[in-house]
Amino acid sequence: MTAEGFDYRDIDDVIHGRVRLAAMAYLSGAGSADFNELKAKVGGTDGNLSVHLRKLEEAGYLRIEKTFAGRKPRTVCRLTDAGREAWIAYIGRIGALLAASS
């Protein structure tokens, strides 16, 4: 924070990408989602979504579990505690940015 108000450079760049932002927003409400459900909500291709989810996982914001349902692979994503904290901080920073601009 600066003396003049919110510093936009405090925004978490890991979350701020459109696809990652949409995934975090959806998972914050849903708790968990399988890959196909998340893809339907967020959009994009399998490869594109996979790259974004991997980035969130590497940051420690998501846990990705791969299992099988019968013979079909199933990938389930859920926010970690660190991810939930980062999400809440992100929302707070965006709110502060909006408040500082008015």
N, C-alpha and C positions, 0 to 999 in steps of 0.2 A: 504494500500500500504506500502511496505517496501522500504527502501532505495535502495535495490538491484533490485527492480522491483516488479512485480505482486505477491501477496500472494494468492495462490490457495484457502486458507481458506475463502476468501471473496466470493466465488461462492455460490449462493443461492441454498441451498440443496432442498428446496421445488420445485424449477423448475428443478433441475438437474437430477432427475429420468427420465429414458428414456421415459416412457409413458407420464409423465407430461410435459417433454420437447417437445415432439411431439405435444401434445395438445396445448401448449402455442404457438408453432411455427405456427401451422395451424390457430389458432384463431387470431393471430396477423395479418395475411393476409386476412382471410375470414371475420373478424369482429364478426360473430356469426355462430353457426352451431348447428343443432339438433343432438341429441345423436347418431342416426344411421349414420349420415354423418360423425361425428367425429370418431365413431367406425370403419367405413370403411377406413378412412384415417390413423388412429393410430393403429388399430388392437387390439387384446386382446378380452377378454370376456366381457359380460355386467357387471358382478360383479367386475372384475379387473378394468375396465375403471371407473366404478362408484366410487370405492375407491379412485382412483387417482384424479378424478374431485372433490370429496368431500374435499380432502386435499388442492387443489388449492382454493376451495371456502372458506374453513376455514381460509386460509392465507389472504383472501380478494382479491385474484387475479382474480377470476371468479365470475360471477353472474349466477346462474342456475335458470331458470324459467320453471315451470311445468304448462302446459295448456292442454286443450283437443282440438283435431281437430275432431269434431263429437264425437264419443265415444272412439276414440283412444287417449291415453295419448301422449303428446309431450313434450320433455325436450329440451330446448334450452340453450346453453352455450354462454356466451360472456365475453370478458375481461373487467374488471373494469378499471378505470383510474389508480388505484394502481397497477393492474396487468400489464398494458401497461408500466408503469414506471419501474416496477420490471423486465419486459422482456427486455427493453432497457438497463437497468443497467447490466443485465445478459450478454447480447450480448457484451457490452463494456468490462466486466470483462474477458470474454473468449477471446476477441480480445487482451486485454492487456496481458493475459497469453501467447498467441501465439507470440506476439511481444517481450515479455521478454525472450522467449526461443530461439530467433534467434540471 
